[in-house]
Amino acid sequence: MKRETKHQRADSVNGVLSYIYLHIDTDLNVAELAEMEGISAHHLHRIFKEETGKNLFETIKSIRLQKAASLLLTNRYATVSEIAMMCGYSSQTSFIKAFKERFHTTPKVWKRGDSLLYSEKILEGSSSANSDRDFSKTIPKIVKTPPIYAAYIRHRGYNISIRNSWNRLYAWCIEHDIPENARQIGFHHDNPTITPLDECAYIAAIEVKKGMNLHGSVAYFEIPASLCAVFHIQGKYGDVLHFMRYVYQIWLPESGFEAKTLPPYAIYRKNHFLDESDEFDLEFYLPITVL
């Protein structure tokens, strides 16, 4: 396969994935997704499977359910029906059936506490298991963020292997004369406290000029403007998962805010995936809405 062909395929898949994550609350029609990229639905299915190793329909379903599981945890006053609609389900019955198949419990039972047991199993043996950080006094600022334009590399799995994607992105920045002070951004598409860590979708990104023409493994996207709770935290590798568990399971349900379907992201002042000390200094941006 020619390099140009591989870059075109990667661009199409990146564009489709970005659209899915940002519009998971809508009816996602594969024919329309394909048309958006100027290819046939059959071709999209084929290259999506070859590029990601996953089926497109199953990917959409998985993203919907992961978003729903997280929102059931954080949006305590939303009904199961409302959560289903926020994640693109037109039928509460079909949502409950799909949820039970994925999480082996009902949305109502999950909302009442099954999520905590599920989270404990996921984080057992992870880097956060040994973290004893207390984040209960970490108070966020509430800000309206402007859009951010970024070049990015997708990574599957939330573990130390993320360092590989950051190194590739860093090398790309050097090659393309991206300023050293350009903001480094980690984008968390999945909630790693309730998603198996090897399945989590993560993005390593660097802020660039709007409309920059990029191709191949490094692509371009826009982080939408949003009302956000912004937490400033410092620590070592492993503390981030412990912090995110606090945010999703303790802070948000008691905060008077609810989470949006937009994914949270971290802007690094010190990036533990690039720093030899494994230490980080970051601001964690959580898109929210007022109850």
N, C-alpha and C positions, 0 to 999 in steps of 0.2 A: 504493500500500500504506500502511495506517495505521501510525503509529509503534509503537503497541502490538503490532500483528501482527509487525512486524520485530523488536521486542524479544523476543517469545515465540520466534520462530524462532532468533534468536541464542542465547537461553538454552538451547534444546534442543540445538543444535549444540555449544555450549561444554560442556554436561553430558556429551554423548556423547564428545567428544574427550578430556576429562579422564579419563573412565572408561577409554577405550582405552589411554591412556598409562600409567595406573596398574595396568592388568590385562592388559598385553600378553602375559603368560605363560599366559593362559587361552584357552579356546575362546570367541571373541567371536561371539555369535549376534546377527545384525542384528535379528531379531524381538524378542529380549529387550532389546536396546539401545533399540529403539523403545518397547517397553512401559514401560521405565524412565522415559521422558519423556512417557508418556501419549499417544502418537501411533501411527499405523500405520507399518509398515515401508516401504511405498510413499512415504508422506509424508516420512519421514526421509531416504530416498534423494534425494528431490527437493530438499528444503530444504538438505541437506548440500552438494549440488552447487552450488546457487545461492549459498550463503553462503561456500563455500570455493573454488569453481571446480574441485573435485576429486571424483572418484568415491569413495564410501565404502569399497567393497571394496579398491580400489587404494590408498587411504590406509592402511587396516589392514595390507595387505601391505607397503607401503613402510616403515611404522613398525617392523614386525617385522624386516625385513631390515636397516634402519639400526641397530637395537639389536643384532642378531646380529653385524653387522660390527664394531661397537665392542667387544662382549664377546669376540669371537675375538681381538681385539688385546690386551685387558687381562687376560683370564682364561686365562693360559697353560697351566694344568693341567687345564682343562675340556676334555672331548672335544667333537667336532663334534656328536655326538648330544645331549650335555648342553646345549650352547648352543642347539641347535634347540628343545629342550623348554622352555628358559627364555624363548624368544621365541614360544611358542605353536604350534610345529610338532609334530604328533604323528608325522609320518613324516620320517625323515632323508633319504629319497630325494627327497621333494617339496621339502624345504628346500634340498638341494644344487642341484636344478634351478632353483629360484627365485633362489638366490644367484648362480648362473652367468649367468642372464639379466640380473640387475641389475649385477653387478660384473665380468662377463666373465672370471671366474676361479673356481676352486673354493675352498671354505672352508679346506681344508688349505693350499693355496698362499698364500691371503690371510694365513693365520696365520703362515706362514713368512717373510713379508716383502713380498708384493705390496701390502699396505696402505700401506707407506711411499711407494712410487711414486705410488699413487693420491692420497695426502695431499699430496705435493709438487705435483702437477698442480692440485689444488684451491686450494692456498694461493699459487700463482704469481700475482703481480699483485694479491694481496689486501693489506690494510693491514698484515698481519703479515710480509709478505715483506721489509720493510725493518727489521724489529725484530731487534736483536742482543742482546736481553736474555738473560742466563744465569740460569736458575731452578734450577740444580742444587743450590744450597745452601738452597733454600726447604723447610723441614721442617714438615710439618703437625702439628697436634694431633689426637688421636683422641678424639672426644666422642660421647655419645648425645644427639641433638637431640630436643627436644619437638616436637609438631605446631605448625605455623604456619598461621594463618588469614589469607587475603589476598584483596583485590579485584584484578582483573587485566584486562589487554587483551592479546589474542593478536597476534603479529606474524609475518609470513612473510618470511624473509630475515635473514641476519646481516650487517648492514652499517650505515652511518651513518643509514640511514632509520629505524632503531629509535628514533631521537630523536623522530620524529613521534608514536609510540605513547606514549613517556614524557611528552611535552608534553600529550597528551590526558589521560593519567592524572593528571598534576600539576594540570591545570585542574579535573578531577573532584574531586580532593582538596580544593582550595580551595572549590569550590562546596558540598561536603558537610562542611566543617569537620573534615576529618581532621587530627589533630595533626601539626605540622611535623616532629616527631621520630619519626613512624611509620617503621618500617624499609622501605627500598626494596629490592626483590628482583628479580633477573633470573634467569629459569628457562630452562635450556638443555635442551629436549626432544631435540635431535639433537646428535651430536658433530660440530662444525663442521670438524674436521680431516679427516673422511672423508665428509662430506655436502656436496654443492654449496651454496655459501653462500646462493644465492638460494632454496634449498629448505628451509633450516633453520627449524625452528619455535622461536620465542622467545616468552617471556611477560614483560611488564613488570608488576610486582605491587607492591602496598603492603599492609603488615600492617594488619588491621582486627579488630574484635571478632568473636568466634565467632558464626556464624549470622546475620550481617548480611544483610538482604534487599536484593539487588541485581538489576538487570535490564538487558538490552540489551548494548551494547558493553563495559560494565564488568560483569564477572561475579565469582562468589565460588568459592573452592576451598580445600581443606585440603592443605598439604604434610605428608605422613606423618612420624611420628617415625622416626628411623633412626640407626644407627651411621654416623658420617661422619668422613672425613679433612678437616680444615679448614685451608686455606692462607690466610695473610694476604699479599696482594701489593699493590703500588702501581705506577703507571705511566701510560702514555698510550694513547689509542685505537690499537689494533693489537697491543699487547702481550698482550691477553687470549688471542687465538688462538694466539700463540706459546707462552704458558703452558699452554694446554689440550693442545697437542701434546706438550709435555714431560710433563704428568701422565699422559696416556693411553699414550704410546709409550715412555716411559722410567721414570717413577716407579712406576706401578701394576704393570707386569710384574715389577719387582724388589722390590716392597714387602712381600710376604707377605700381601697382601690381594687380593681380587677385587672387581670392580664389581658392583653390583646393576642391575636393570633400571630402578630409580627414577632419574629424571634429576637431574643436579647443578644447583646454583643458587648465585648470588652475592648476598650481602647487602652493599649498598654503604654505606660510610662517606662516600664522595664518589663521585657518579655521573657518569661521563664523558659520558653521554648528555644530562645536564642542565647540566653545568658548562661554562662558556665556555672554560675552559682545555683541555678534552678530557682532563683528568687524572682518574684513578680511584684510589680507596683502598677495597679490598673484601676480604671473606672468602669464599673459594670452598669450598662444601660438596659433597663427593663421597661419595655413599652407598656403603658398602663392606661386605664380609663377610670374616671371617677364614678363611684357607685351612684 
